Amino acid sequence: MQAGKSMFIVGSLMFLAGLVMFYSIETGQIEPELRLIKNSGTFIGLSGIGVGVAGILLYLINRNQPQMQENFETRE
């Protein structure tokens, strides 16, 4: 598997894990452990977006380019 595709998959999984961590805890919680998990979910989700975008860019950069035509002479 290419690096770009695997980075995109890892970034997507990080983003989903961040969503679960963020939305599984209610906003009004005052326990420091739960607030830490919620804040960690925000960080992991945003990091996952960055990793996913990097994976997309790597995939686009490493694509096979079509061969350039070097012979411009016409046939007669």
DSSP file (Angstrom, degrees, kcal/mol; ACC not computed):
  #  RESIDUE AA STRUCTURE BP1 BP2  ACC     N-H-->O    O-->H-N    N-H-->O    O-->H-N    TCO  KAPPA ALPHA  PHI   PSI    X-CA   Y-CA   Z-CA
    1    1 A M              0   0    0      0, 0.0     2,-0.0     0, 0.0     0, 0.0   0.000 360.0 360.0 360.0 139.9    0.0    0.0    0.0
    2    2 A Q     >  -     0   0    0      1,-0.1     4,-2.0     4,-0.0     5,-0.2  -0.296 360.0-117.6 -71.2 157.7    1.3    3.5   -0.8
    3    3 A A  H  > S+     0   0    0      1,-0.2     4,-2.4     2,-0.2     5,-0.2   0.867 111.5  55.4 -64.9 -37.4    2.3    5.9    1.9
    4    4 A G  H  > S+     0   0    0      1,-0.2     4,-1.9     2,-0.2    -1,-0.2   0.905 108.7  46.5 -64.0 -42.1   -0.4    8.4    0.9
    5    5 A K  H  > S+     0   0    0      2,-0.2     4,-2.1     1,-0.2    -1,-0.2   0.916 113.8  47.7 -67.5 -42.3   -3.2    6.0    1.2
    6    6 A S  H  X S+     0   0    0     -4,-2.0     4,-2.5     1,-0.2    -2,-0.2   0.884 111.2  51.0 -68.1 -36.4   -2.1    4.6    4.5
    7    7 A M  H  X S+     0   0    0     -4,-2.4     4,-2.6     2,-0.2    48,-0.2   0.886 109.3  51.3 -66.3 -36.8   -1.6    8.1    5.9
    8    8 A F  H  X S+     0   0    0     -4,-1.9     4,-2.2     2,-0.2    -2,-0.2   0.908 111.0  47.8 -65.1 -40.9   -5.1    9.0    4.8
    9    9 A I  H  X S+     0   0    0     -4,-2.1     4,-2.3     2,-0.2    -2,-0.2   0.925 113.1  47.6 -65.4 -44.4   -6.6    5.9    6.5
   10   10 A V  H  X S+     0   0    0     -4,-2.5     4,-2.4     1,-0.2    -2,-0.2   0.909 111.9  50.8 -63.1 -41.9   -4.7    6.6    9.7
   11   11 A G  H  X S+     0   0    0     -4,-2.6     4,-2.3     2,-0.2    -1,-0.2   0.884 109.5  50.3 -62.7 -39.2   -5.8   10.3    9.7
   12   12 A S  H  X S+     0   0    0     -4,-2.2     4,-2.4     2,-0.2    -1,-0.2   0.911 111.0  48.6 -65.3 -42.0   -9.4    9.2    9.2
   13   13 A L  H  X S+     0   0    0     -4,-2.3     4,-2.4     2,-0.2    -2,-0.2   0.895 111.2  50.4 -64.9 -39.3   -9.2    6.8   12.1
   14   14 A M  H  X S+     0   0    0     -4,-2.4     4,-2.4     2,-0.2    -2,-0.2   0.917 110.4  50.2 -63.0 -42.3   -7.6    9.6   14.3
   15   15 A F  H  X S+     0   0    0     -4,-2.3     4,-2.1     1,-0.2    -2,-0.2   0.921 111.7  47.2 -62.4 -44.4  -10.4   12.0   13.3
   16   16 A L  H  X S+     0   0    0     -4,-2.4     4,-2.2     2,-0.2    -1,-0.2   0.894 111.4  51.0 -65.3 -39.4  -13.1    9.4   14.2
   17   17 A A  H  X S+     0   0    0     -4,-2.4     4,-2.5     1,-0.2    -1,-0.2   0.897 109.8  50.9 -63.7 -39.4  -11.4    8.6   17.5
   18   18 A G  H  X S+     0   0    0     -4,-2.4     4,-2.4     2,-0.2    -2,-0.2   0.888 108.8  51.1 -64.6 -39.3  -11.2   12.3   18.3
   19   19 A L  H  X S+     0   0    0     -4,-2.1     4,-2.8     2,-0.2     5,-0.2   0.921 111.2  47.8 -62.8 -43.5  -14.9   12.7   17.6
   20   20 A V  H  X S+     0   0    0     -4,-2.2     4,-1.4     1,-0.2    -2,-0.2   0.926 113.9  46.8 -63.9 -44.2  -15.8    9.8   19.9
   21   21 A M  H  < S+     0   0    0     -4,-2.5     4,-0.3     1,-0.2    -1,-0.2   0.882 116.8  44.3 -65.7 -37.3  -13.7   11.2   22.7
   22   22 A F  H >< S+     0   0    0     -4,-2.4     3,-0.7    19,-0.2    -2,-0.2   0.939 119.5  37.6 -74.1 -47.0  -15.0   14.7   22.3
   23   23 A Y  H 3< S+     0   0    0     -4,-2.8    -1,-0.2     1,-0.2    -2,-0.2   0.567 102.5  70.5 -87.3  -8.2  -18.8   14.0   21.9
   24   24 A S  T 3< S+     0   0    0     -4,-1.4     2,-0.4    -5,-0.2    -1,-0.2   0.652  93.2  65.9 -80.3 -12.6  -18.9   11.1   24.4
   25   25 A I  S <  S-     0   0    0     -3,-0.7    -1,-0.0    -4,-0.3     2,-0.0  -0.919  87.9-120.5-113.2 133.3  -18.4   13.5   27.4
   26   26 A E    >   -     0   0    0     -2,-0.4     3,-1.0     1,-0.1    12,-0.1  -0.279  19.8-121.2 -69.7 156.5  -21.0   16.1   28.3
   27   27 A T  T 3  S+     0   0    0      1,-0.2    -1,-0.1    -4,-0.1    -2,-0.0   0.825 105.1  59.1 -69.6 -33.0  -20.0   19.8   28.2
   28   28 A G  T 3  S+     0   0    0      2,-0.0    -1,-0.2     0, 0.0     2,-0.1   0.323  72.2 128.5 -83.7   9.3  -20.8   20.5   31.9
   29   29 A Q    <   -     0   0    0     -3,-1.0    -4,-0.0     1,-0.1     0, 0.0  -0.431  34.7-174.8 -68.4 136.0  -18.4   17.9   33.4
   30   30 A I        +     0   0    0     -2,-0.1    -1,-0.1     4,-0.0    -3,-0.0   0.504  46.8 111.2-109.7  -7.3  -16.2   19.4   36.1
   31   31 A E     >  -     0   0    0      1,-0.1     4,-2.0     2,-0.0     5,-0.2  -0.496  66.7-138.1 -68.0 133.7  -14.0   16.3   36.8
   32   32 A P  H  > S+     0   0    0      0, 0.0     4,-2.1     0, 0.0    -1,-0.1   0.834  99.8  56.6 -64.7 -31.2  -10.5   17.0   35.5
   33   33 A E  H  > S+     0   0    0      2,-0.2     4,-2.0     1,-0.2     5,-0.1   0.921 109.3  45.1 -66.5 -41.8  -10.0   13.5   34.1
   34   34 A L  H  > S+     0   0    0      2,-0.2     4,-2.2     1,-0.2    -1,-0.2   0.879 112.6  50.8 -70.0 -36.7  -13.1   13.9   31.9
   35   35 A R  H  X S+     0   0    0     -4,-2.0     4,-2.6     2,-0.2    -1,-0.2   0.877 109.0  52.5 -66.1 -36.0  -12.2   17.4   30.8
   36   36 A L  H  X S+     0   0    0     -4,-2.1     4,-2.5     2,-0.2    -2,-0.2   0.901 109.2  48.9 -65.2 -40.8   -8.7   16.1   29.9
   37   37 A I  H  X S+     0   0    0     -4,-2.0     4,-2.1     2,-0.2    -2,-0.2   0.911 112.2  48.8 -64.4 -41.5  -10.2   13.3   27.7
   38   38 A K  H  X S+     0   0    0     -4,-2.2     4,-1.6     2,-0.2    -2,-0.2   0.920 113.4  46.0 -64.9 -43.6  -12.5   15.8   26.0
   39   39 A N  H  X S+     0   0    0     -4,-2.6     4,-2.1     1,-0.2    -1,-0.2   0.872 111.1  53.0 -67.3 -36.1   -9.6   18.2   25.3
   40   40 A S  H  X S+     0   0    0     -4,-2.5     4,-3.0     1,-0.2     5,-0.2   0.878 105.0  55.8 -65.1 -36.7   -7.5   15.3   24.1
   41   41 A G  H  X S+     0   0    0     -4,-2.1     4,-2.3     2,-0.2    -1,-0.2   0.886 106.4  50.4 -61.7 -38.6  -10.3   14.3   21.7
   42   42 A T  H  X S+     0   0    0     -4,-1.6     4,-2.3     2,-0.2     5,-0.2   0.943 113.1  45.5 -62.6 -47.3  -10.1   17.8   20.2
   43   43 A F  H  X S+     0   0    0     -4,-2.1     4,-2.4     1,-0.2    -2,-0.2   0.916 114.5  47.2 -63.7 -44.6   -6.3   17.6   19.8
   44   44 A I  H  X S+     0   0    0     -4,-3.0     4,-2.3     2,-0.2    -1,-0.2   0.895 112.2  50.7 -66.5 -39.6   -6.5   14.1   18.3
   45   45 A G  H  X S+     0   0    0     -4,-2.3     4,-1.7    -5,-0.2    -2,-0.2   0.925 112.7  44.7 -64.1 -44.9   -9.3   15.0   15.9
   46   46 A L  H  X S+     0   0    0     -4,-2.3     4,-1.8     1,-0.2    -2,-0.2   0.881 113.3  51.1 -67.7 -37.2   -7.5   18.1   14.6
   47   47 A S  H  X S+     0   0    0     -4,-2.4     4,-2.5    -5,-0.2    -1,-0.2   0.884 106.9  55.1 -64.9 -37.3   -4.3   16.2   14.3
   48   48 A G  H  X S+     0   0    0     -4,-2.3     4,-2.5     2,-0.2    -2,-0.2   0.871 104.6  53.0 -63.1 -37.2   -6.2   13.5   12.3
   49   49 A I  H  X S+     0   0    0     -4,-1.7     4,-2.4     2,-0.2    -1,-0.2   0.928 110.4  48.1 -62.5 -43.8   -7.4   16.1    9.9
   50   50 A G  H  X S+     0   0    0     -4,-1.8     4,-2.3     2,-0.2    -2,-0.2   0.909 112.2  47.8 -63.0 -42.9   -3.8   17.2    9.3
   51   51 A V  H  X S+     0   0    0     -4,-2.5     4,-2.2     2,-0.2    -1,-0.2   0.894 111.6  51.4 -65.9 -39.4   -2.6   13.7    8.8
   52   52 A G  H  X S+     0   0    0     -4,-2.5     4,-2.1     2,-0.2    -2,-0.2   0.912 110.3  47.7 -63.8 -42.6   -5.4   13.0    6.4
   53   53 A V  H  X S+     0   0    0     -4,-2.4     4,-2.5     1,-0.2    -2,-0.2   0.898 110.9  52.1 -65.2 -40.0   -4.6   16.1    4.3
   54   54 A A  H  X S+     0   0    0     -4,-2.3     4,-2.5     1,-0.2    -1,-0.2   0.891 108.6  51.5 -62.5 -38.4   -0.9   15.1    4.3
   55   55 A G  H  X S+     0   0    0     -4,-2.2     4,-2.2   -48,-0.2    -2,-0.2   0.900 109.2  49.5 -64.2 -40.7   -1.9   11.7    3.0
   56   56 A I  H  X S+     0   0    0     -4,-2.1     4,-2.3     2,-0.2    -2,-0.2   0.923 112.0  48.3 -63.5 -43.8   -4.0   13.2    0.2
   57   57 A L  H  X S+     0   0    0     -4,-2.5     4,-2.5     2,-0.2    -2,-0.2   0.909 110.8  50.3 -64.8 -41.6   -1.1   15.5   -0.8
   58   58 A L  H  X S+     0   0    0     -4,-2.5     4,-2.2     1,-0.2    -1,-0.2   0.907 110.5  50.5 -61.6 -41.0    1.4   12.6   -0.8
   59   59 A Y  H  < S+     0   0    0     -4,-2.2     4,-0.3     1,-0.2    -2,-0.2   0.923 112.5  46.2 -62.3 -43.9   -1.0   10.5   -2.9
   60   60 A L  H >< S+     0   0    0     -4,-2.3     3,-0.6     1,-0.2    -2,-0.2   0.871 113.6  48.5 -68.6 -36.1   -1.4   13.3   -5.4
   61   61 A I  H 3< S+     0   0    0     -4,-2.5    -1,-0.2     1,-0.2    -2,-0.2   0.888 112.0  48.4 -70.0 -38.5    2.4   14.1   -5.6
   62   62 A N  T 3< S+     0   0    0     -4,-2.2    -1,-0.2    -5,-0.2    -2,-0.2   0.325  81.6 122.8 -89.8   8.5    3.4   10.4   -6.0
   63   63 A R  S <  S-     0   0    0     -3,-0.6     2,-0.4    -4,-0.3    -3,-0.0  -0.330  74.3 -98.7 -65.9 152.8    0.9    9.6   -8.8
   64   64 A N        -     0   0    0      1,-0.0    -1,-0.1    -2,-0.0    -2,-0.1  -0.604  38.4-139.9 -73.5 126.8    2.4    8.3  -12.1
   65   65 A Q        -     0   0    0     -2,-0.4     3,-0.1     1,-0.1     2,-0.0  -0.638  22.7-105.0 -86.3 144.7    2.6   11.1  -14.6
   66   66 A P        -     0   0    0      0, 0.0     2,-0.1     0, 0.0    -1,-0.1  -0.373  43.8 -97.3 -66.8 149.1    1.8   10.5  -18.2
   67   67 A Q        -     0   0    0      1,-0.1     2,-0.3    -2,-0.0     0, 0.0  -0.417  37.3-123.4 -67.8 138.7    4.7   10.2  -20.6
   68   68 A M        -     0   0    0     -2,-0.1     2,-0.6    -3,-0.1    -1,-0.1  -0.615  20.3-119.7 -82.9 142.2    5.5   13.4  -22.5
   69   69 A Q        +     0   0    0     -2,-0.3    -1,-0.1     1,-0.2     3,-0.0  -0.725  33.2 175.5 -82.3 120.7    5.6   13.3  -26.3
   70   70 A E        +     0   0    0     -2,-0.6     2,-0.8     1,-0.1    -1,-0.2   0.630  57.3  79.0-101.8 -16.7    9.1   14.2  -27.4
   71   71 A N        +     0   0    0      1,-0.1    -1,-0.1     2,-0.0    -2,-0.0  -0.834  46.4 167.9 -98.6 111.1    8.7   13.7  -31.1
   72   72 A F        +     0   0    0     -2,-0.8     2,-0.2     2,-0.1    -1,-0.1   0.296  36.3 118.7-104.9   8.4    6.9   16.6  -32.7
   73   73 A E        -     0   0    0      1,-0.1     2,-0.3     0, 0.0    -2,-0.0  -0.509  61.4-128.0 -76.6 143.4    7.7   15.7  -36.4
   74   74 A T        -     0   0    0     -2,-0.2     2,-0.3     1,-0.0    -2,-0.1  -0.649  18.5-121.5 -89.9 148.7    4.7   15.0  -38.6
   75   75 A R              0   0    0     -2,-0.3    -1,-0.0     1,-0.1     0, 0.0  -0.681 360.0 360.0 -88.4 140.9    4.5   11.9  -40.7
   76   76 A E              0   0    0     -2,-0.3    -1,-0.1     0, 0.0    -2,-0.0   0.381 360.0 360.0-122.5 360.0    4.1   12.2  -44.4
